[in-house]
């Protein structure tokens, strides 16, 4: 490497260092600003969190802006709707913003030494948040113990080291709870089936695999029984000539066990008295046009996939509660439909450009399916919740004495329950609420989108491609 090249390389790596340091300072400043925003929306009022957990709603939580307990004991409660402004400003979901605000509250009020080092840029924000997430269950004194012992090494403490210190604080300052948890250790058992998204074999190429992940923690005896059953059925599958890969046969065995009846799998039963299998149910919301249904274009020749240029439609999309969301291959759908143990419901939605309107407040199923097909997600800025579980909101308020046809595919939009409340009820501090309207192409606004205005007057445009900040309203024009 000659001198000139060395000088250039040095300048480049210096630029990396400078920009990394600047990014850390900016991230710390933004985190402190989030804490300041939360502090402006706190209350000394001691209340319970009306939202028992994300996605589980108490009926009393439908009454408007509520105070939430986001930090541990000793931290103030924070107005729920103020989190919406943070979510929109950062371009993230409400749940992510809620976690961010909760971490800021925990550090600011219960871990002040760690918070000071984060604010000074001496400890990365992610490290400070990692500590805050472990201390919420501690008493106020326990959190102070962790703060005193971890602050000076917070920039290099590992996760296990933090966990051990938190466990020690719990044992020191809340021994009764610690002992009770020790005796209830078997309550940590769980089994999770990730039905959020269909998996991909290769994220870079997008190759579909049509699978989901299963993980959990079982009682040892239960785990041994399950292992014996899986090994037994996987061996039977191999003897029947199934895939030679043992891992694949084991995953298939679990499905066979799930469909067994009276403790007998479908692979081992008396021919005279076969058991009844639990039927698998698949609901497909398939977006089709006439060419996809008939296999022809204008009734003349084979239909062409506009994306691939190939004949035919090779993919279907699953989009219904309780099932993975995403695309699956036609071959996989055919394997489901060809099984006598599968009940398949296909709901075609034809020509989404056609609009439907009905009289009355509640939309019929065809209208609801149409709206949710047009908007796969809640239309609130940056929200990622599926429209299949969302409320359908009348953008223009429904008037019982108004004209017919107010319930239409033009006036209905999916809003998850939280954001529906934020649109309906005002924020505590400002007395204002979130509002939105469809875009108007005559005002040089993109078609098929909505524009939201926050209580602070900030605007965001939401379309099927996502959310982006939008300029201030120029007024009538």
N, C-alpha and C positions, 0 to 999 in steps of 0.2 A: 504494500500500500504506500503510494508516494505521499509527499507532504500535503499536496493540495487535496487529494482524496481524503486523507486523514482529517484535515481541517473541516471538510464538508461533513464527514461522518460525525465528528465531534459536535458540530453545530446542530445536526439533526437530533442527536441523542439529548443535547441540552434543551432543544425545543420540546422533546417528549417530557423531560423532567419538569420544565417550567409549566407546561400546560397541565400536567398531572397535578402539580402542586396547586395551580389556580383552580382546577376542578374540585380538589378537596376543600379549598377555602370556600368556594361557591356552594358546595353541597352542605357544608357545616352552617353557612349563613342561611341557606334555605331551610334547614332543619330547625334552627333557632327561630326563624320567622314563623314556622308552623306552630311552635310552642307559644310564641307571642300571640298568634291568632287564637289558639285554644284558650289562652289566659284571658282574652277579651270576651270569651263566651262561657265562662265558668260560673258556678254558683256554690255557695257554702251550704246549700240545702242538701240534706242527706236523703237520697232517694235510691231506689233499686233500678236496675236497668230493665226497661220494659221489654227489650228484645232479649229473650232468653239465650239465643245463640243465633249465628248468622243463618238466615233463612227460616227461623222458627219465630212466629209472631204471636204475641199476646194480644188479645182483642183490645185492651186498653191502649196499645201502642198506635192505634189507628187515629187517635184524637189530635194529631199534630206534632209539633216540635217537642221532643222529650229530652230530659237530661240523662246522660249515659255515664256509667261508671267505667271509665277507660283505664284508670290506673288502680293500683292497690290501695289498701287502707291508708288514709291520710291525704290522698290526692283528691282534688275537687272534681265534681261532676262537670260534664261539658255538654252544651246544647248539640243535639244530634244534627240538625240541619246545617250547622256551620261547617260540617265535614264535607258537604256537597261542594262548597266553594273550593276547598282544598283539592278535592278529587278533580274538578274541572281545571283548576290552575295547573296541576301537575300532569294532567292527561292520563289519569289512572282510574280504576274502578272505585266505587264508594268503599268497598270492603278493604282495598289496599290503603285508601286514605284513612279509614278508621284505624287500621293497625298503625299507620304512621303517627297519627295524632295521639293514639294511646301510648306509643313508645316515647313521644315527646313529653307527654304529661308525666309518665312514670319517671323519666330522667330528671325533669325539671323540679318535681316536688319531692321525690323519694330518693333520688341518687344525685344530689347536687354536685358532689365532687367529680363524678364521672361526666355529668353534664357540662361542667366548666371546662373540662379538658376537651370534650367534643366541640364546644363552642369556640375554643381557642385553636382548633385545627390540629391538636396534638393527638387525638384519637379519631380514627375513621368513624363516620356516622354508622356504618353497618356494624362495627364492633360495639358501639354504644347501644344500638338497638338490640343487638343480640343479648347483652347483659340485661337490658330492661325487660325483655321478654321472659327471662327466667325468674325475675323477682316479684312479679305481680301477686303471687300467692302468699308471699311472706308478710308478716306483721310489719308495722312501720319501723319498729326497733330492729327487726331482722333485716329489712332493706338497708337501714343505716349501717348495720354491721358489714354487709356486703360492700356498701359504698366506701367505707373507711379502708377495707382491706384490699379492694380491687382497683381503686382509682389510680394509684401510682403505677400499676402494671397493666392497665386496661388496654393499652396499645399493643400488647403482645400476649395477653392471656389467651389460652386455648379454650375451646368449648368445654372439654371435660374438666379443666381447672375451674371454670366458672360454675359448672354444675356441682362440683364437689363443695365449693364454698357456699353455694345456695343451700345445699342439703345440710351443711353444718349449721348455717343460720337458722334453718327451719327447726333442727333438733334442739338448738340452744334456746330459741325464743318462743317456740310453740311445740313443746315436747308431747303434749296430749294428742295433737293432730298427727304428729309424726308417728307416734305409736299406733294410733288408729289406722293410719295408712299402711303401716307395716303389716298389720293383721289383715288388711283388706287388699293385699297385693294381687290376689287373683282377680280383682276387679279391673286390672289393667288389660285383661284379655279383650281382643277385638278381632274382627274380620272385615276387611274393606275390599270392595270390588269397584274399581275405578270406572264408572260408567260415564265419565265426562266427555271423552273424545275417542273416536276410533284410532288405534295406533297405526304408525307407519313403520315399515321395515327399515326404510332409509329416509331420514328427514330431508336430505339434500336432493334426492331424486323424487321424493314424494311417493315411493312405492307403497301401495296399500297392503296391509296385512290383516285388517279386520279383526283385531284382537284387543283385549283390555287386560290390565294388570290386576292381580289379586295378591293381597298381602295381609298379614295379621299376626296375632300373638295368641297361642292356644295353651290351655292346660296341658301338661305333659302327657297325661293319660289319653286325652282327646287327640293330641297330636300323633301319638303312637297308633291309635286306632285308625286315624285317617291315613297315615302312612301305609299301614298294612292293606287297607282297602284300595288305595291308589295303586300300590305295587301289584296287588292281585289282579285288578281290572286291566292295568297296563300290560301285564303278562298275558292275559287272555286276548287282548287286542293284538298283541304280537303273534300269538298262535293262530289267530284268524287271518293273518297276512297283512295287518295294518302297517303303517309307516314304521320302518326299522329304527327310526330315531326315538330313543327311549324318552327324552324330554317331551317330545310331541305326544307320544302315547300317554304319558302321565297327565298332561294337560287335558287330553281327550277323556281320560278315565274320570277326572273330576266332573266333567259334564255328564258322563254316564251315571255316576253316583248321584248327581243332583236330580236325575230323572227316575230314580229307582222308587219302588213302592213296596211296602212291607219288608224293607231291609234286603231286597233281592234286586240286583242290577239287571238291566235288560239283556245282559250277556249270559246270564245263568238263570234259567227258569224251566219249569216243567212244561213241555210242549202242550200237554193236555190242559194246563191251567196257567197260561201266561199272565203276568201281572199287568196292571194298567199303568202306563207311563204318564208322568206329569207332562202335559202338553206345553211345548214351547210356543210362545206367542210373539209374533213380529208385526209391528205396525210400521208401514212404509209411507211417508209423505213424499211422493215422487212427483217432481216437477216435469210435466210432459207438455209437448205441443202435439199438433195433429200428426206430424211426420213420425214422432216417436210412437204414437199409438198404432198407426196403420203400417208403419215401416216404409212409407212412400212419401215423396215430396209432391204436394199438390195432386196426390192420387196417381202419379205417373211412374216415378222411379224410386229407387232406394233413398231413404232419408240420410242426410249427411250431417255428422256432428260438426257444428260450427267451430268448436275448439280444436278438434283433431284433424278435421277434413276427412275422417274415415266414415264408412257406412255404418249406420246403426248407433244406438245409444248403449255405451258400455258400462255406465256407472249409474248407481242409484244413491240417493241421499237419505240417511236415517235422521229424523229430527222429531223425536217424540219423548216425553218424560219417561224416565226409567230405562232408556236405551242409550247406547253411545251415539254421539252426534258425529256425523262425518260421512264420507263417501265409502261405499263398498262396491265390489265388482259384481257384475251381473251373474257370474258363475256362483258367487257365494249366495246371492239371493235365490238362484235356481236350486242350490243345495237345500236351502230352507224350505222352499216351496215344494220340493220333491219329496220331502220327508212326511210320512203319515202322522208323525207326532208334532207337526208344526201347524199352527193356525195363523195364516197370513192375512192381514188386512191392508189393502192398498188403497190409498186415498189420492186420486189424481186431482190436480189443480191445474185447470186449463186456461191459458191466456190471461196472465196476470195484468195485462193492460186494460182488460175489461173491468169496469167498475160496477159495483152492486150497491143498492140502497134499499133499506126496508123501513117500515114504520115501527115505532116502539123503541124502547130503550135497549133491550138486550138483543144482540145480534144472533141470528141463527148460525148453526155450525158451519154452513158453507161460507158465510161472510167472515166468521172468525178465522177459519182455516186460510181464507184468501189473504186477510190482513197479516197473519203470522207468517205466511209464505213470502209476502213482500218485504216484511221486516223480521228477519230471523232473530234479532236481539232487541232488548229494551232500547228505546230510542233516546234515552237520557244520555247526555255527553259521557263518552268513554265507558258506559256500562256494557258488560259482557254477558249478562244473564239472558238465557234463552227466552224467546217470546212464547214458547209453548207453555210456560208456567206463569206468564205475566198477565196482568189485568189489561183489558182493552179500554183505553181512555178516549172519551169524546174530546177531541182537541177544541172544537167550538162547543161551548157548554150546551148540554141537552136541555131543551125547553119543552115541557109537557104541552104547552099551548102554542108551540111553534109550528112551522111548516112540516109536512111529511118528508120522509127520506133523510132525517138527521143522522140516523145510524147507517153509515155507509163506509165503504172501503176508502173513501177520500177523507173521512172525518175521524176514523178510528186508528189509534196507534197503540202499540204494546208498551206498557210501562210496568216494570217490576213493582211489587207492593211498596217498597221503601220510596222509590222515586215517584210513584203515584201520590203518596202522601206529601212529598216535598212539593209537588205541583199543586196539590189541593189546599195545603195549609201554609200559613205564613211562618217565617222564621221569627224566633222569640225577640232577637235583638233589634232587627230592622223593621219588623212587622210586614215585610214583603215576602213574596214567594217566587218560585221559579215559574216562568211562563214559556210557551213555545207556540209556533205557528208553522204551517207549511210554507215552503219557499214560493216566490212569485217570479217566474221566468221573465215577466215583463219589466221587472226591476233589475234585470241582469243577475238574478240569483239562480243557482243550479237547480234543475228540475229534480223531482222525486227526493226531496230532502226536507228537513225541518230546521228551524233556527230557534235556539233557546236563549233566553235572557235570564241571568242570575239575579238574585236579590241585590247584588252589588252593581248591576248594570252591565256586566260582562256578557258577551254573546259568543255562541258556539254553533257551528253548523254540523249537523249529523246526517249522513246518508248511509247507504249500504256499505260504503268503503271505510267508514269510521267517523271520527270526530276531528274537527280542526277549529281553532279560534276564528272568529268572524268579526269584521270591522263594526264599529258603532253604527246604529241605525241613522241614516241621513235624514230621516223624516219623510213625509209624503213627497212623492215625486213621480 
